[in-house]
Amino acid sequence: MSRKIAIMRLEELQPELVQQLNKLIIDVVEDGASIGFLPPMAVEEASAYWQRVPAPGVLLWAATEKDTIAGTVQLHLVSKPNAPHRAEIAKLMVHPEHRRKGIARMLMDTAEQAAAADGRTLLVLDTREGDPSNLLYQSRGFVEAGKIPNYVVSGDGEMSATVIYYRYQ
């Protein structure tokens, strides 16, 4: 049995896409991901978030498996005059039921290729210390720039550091 995973750029969010994106982010947050939200996350909060994502300088991709959104990633193209070479990888998330299939790597490949095509030679990102995502980013050549202690509060009330990474491409 082969799995068909497709990556598509989302430029306009139709209601059916927003419903799937809502499920993704709610389930990922409920599973403990540190992506800026705390559980329980209401559908209204998720919808409001996704409605703000399509914006100038923000590129959004979704990975689909069997017509279901399994993951997303964003690329934020820095628009400051002194940073035309820089972009930020943001909100990489894969639904818990779709993990360990290479989806995060496929999404990262897509975002990195888009950054390179736009002349972005420096990529930055941050993630909670201790999360499995640290291993993914390190395996892709991202270098730890440092940590900020007590940066985020988790669903259980614990404070955690964030790790800031960068990579030249």
N, C-alpha and C positions, 0 to 999 in steps of 0.2 A: 504494500500500500504506500503510495507516494503522497507527500504533502505538497500542495501548491500554495506557496506564499507569494503574494504580490505586494509591491510597494507602490503607492500612488500619492501624488501630491494633492493636497486638499486646499483649494483656493476659495471655494464657496461652500459653506456648510448648510446643506439642505436639512430639513427636520429629521429625516431618517438617519442621516449621518450623526447629527447631534445626539440622537437617542443612543446610538452605539458608542459614541465618544463618552457620553454620560456614564454608561455602564462600565466602560473601561476605567475611567478615572475614579469612580466610586469604589469599584472592586479593588483597584490598586491601592487606594488610600486605606481602605478597610484592611488590606493585607499588610499594612505597615509602612508603605513607601513614604519617603520624605520628599514630597514634591510641592510643598507649600500649603497643604491642607491637612486638617485633622478629622479623624472619624468621630462620629458618623457624619458623612457628607451628604447633604440633601441634594436631590435632583435639581432643584432651583439654583443652588450654588454652582453645581457642575455646569448647567446650561449657561448661566451668566458668565462663567469662566470661558467656555468655548466660544461664545458669541464675541468675546474680545480678542480672541487669538488671531483671526485673519486681519492683519494690519500691515501697513507698509514696513518692509524690512523684516517681517516675520514669515518664514517659510515653514509649512507644516506638512508632514508626511504621515501616512498611516500604512501599517502592514495589515493585510487581510489574509485570512485563511478561511476557505469555504464561505466567502461573502460576509465574514464577520471581522470587524476590526479587532485585531489581536495586539496591536501596539502602535505607538506614535513617537515621533521625535520632532523637535523644532530647531530651527537655525535662526538665530537673531543676528542680522547683519548690522553691525555697529554703524550708526550714521553720523557720528561725530567727525568733524573735518580732519582731526588728527588721527583717526583710526580707520581709514578705508581698507586696511589690511586685516582687520580683526572681525571675528564672529564668535558667538557663544552658542554652544550646544545646550539645549534646555528641554526639560520635561520628557526625557527618554523614559518610556514606560511600556511594559509588556504585561498583558493580563496573566495572572497566575496560572490559568489553565493552558496557556500557550508558551510557557517558558521552556527553556532547554531545547529549543528548535532552531537557534541561530537568528531569531528575529531581531534581537537587540543589535547584533553585529550587522545585519542587513540594513537596519535603520541608520546605524552609525556610518556605514559605507555610503549610503545615499546622502546624508547630511554633509559628510566630509567632501564628497565629490562635488556637491553643489557649491560648497564654500570655495573649493579650488577653482571651479569654473567662474566664480565671481571675483577671483583674484584675492581671496582671503587666505593669507598665509599663516595666520596665528589663530588658533582655536583655543577657547577657554571654556571651562565648565566647573561646577562644584557639585559635590555629593556628600551625603552624611557619612561621617567616619564609621567604618565597620560594615557598611552595606556591601553586598556582593558586587554592586556596580563599580566599586573601587578596583576590583580585579579586572573587570572588563576594560576600564579606561587605561589601566597600567599595561594590559596586554596589547593595547593599540598604540602604545608609545607615548601616552600622556605622562607628563612629569609633574610630580607634586610640587606646587609652589609654596604651600604652607597650609596651616590649619587655623581656624578661628574657633576657640572653645566656646561652649554654651551658645551656639549659633541658632539652633532650632529646638523646639519642644516637640517631643513625640506624642503619640496618642495616649501613652501611659503616663505622661507628665514628665518624663526624663528629659534632661537637657543633653544635647549632643553637639559635638564639634562638626564643622563642615570642612571638607578638604577641597582646596582649590587646585585645579590641574590646568596645564597648558600644553600645547603641542604646536610646533612649526611644521608646516607641510609644504 
